[in-house]
Amino acid sequence: MHRVMSQRPDKTVKLTGRHDFEKTLLGLRRDGYQLINLERHEHSFSSVWYRKGISMFGRGRTHVTMVVWENEEDGDSTTVLSWRL
């Protein structure tokens, strides 16, 4: 986890819909990701997902995605951070 968090994410997406957190989690599960961590905070949830894939040259590649849901005054927001290692 420290190796992942020490790098900048390859992709960051901020969503503001009502059910984006649930839709994102279901999509990750459908795409073959496995849940490795789920944490509840005072006003948010965070989950970390991973999957192993194959790169263009046949070497293994790991995909890690963190999904953070936050309850804010102006509505809910979901942030999706993705890394390729």
N, C-alpha and C positions, 0 to 999 in steps of 0.2 A: 504494500500500500504506500509506503514511503517513497518508493521509486516512481510510482504513478503520480503522486501528489507533488513531487519535486519538479515535474515537467509541466509545461503549459499544455492545455487541452488542444487537440487537433481541431475540435469543433465545439462551439458553444451556441445553444439555441435557447431563447427565452420565450415561453408560451404563456398566454394569459387567459385561456378558456377555462370553463367550469370543470370539465372532466379530462383535461389534458394529462394530469398525473396518472390517472387510471389507464387512459388510452396508451400512454407511453410505456407503462409497465407491461401491458398486454402485448404491445408490439415487440418489445424486447424478448419476452418469453416466446412469442411466435417465431422470432428470428434466431432462436437457438441460444440465447443468453441464459446464464444461470445466476441466480441471486446469491451473493456472498455476504451481504451485510444490509440490514435494515435498522434504522435508528429513528426513534421519536424524540423530538426536541420540544421545547415549550410551545412554539408557534410554527413548527415545520416538521417535515419528514424527510429523510434522505435514504436512498438505497444505492447500493453499488452492485453492478452486474458485470459478468465477464463471459467471453466465449473464445475458444481457440479456433483459428482459421489457418488457411494456407496462403502464403504470399505468392507473387507471380513466379518466383523462382523455386517454388516447392518447399520453402522453409516455413516453419511454424510462425504464426503471428498471433498475438493476443490482443483482443479488443476489450477495453474496459469503459464502462459508461456509468456515470453518476447522475442520478435524478434527484433533484431537490424541489420539494413542494413547500411553499411558504404562504401563510395566511396573512395578508396585508390589509390595511384599512381600505384601500381602493379595489380590493378583490384578490382572488387567489392567483399565484403565479407559479409556474413550473420552469426550472432551469435544467437543461440537459447538457452535460459535459462529456465529451468522448475523447479517448486516447487510443492510439494504436502503438503497441510496443513490439 
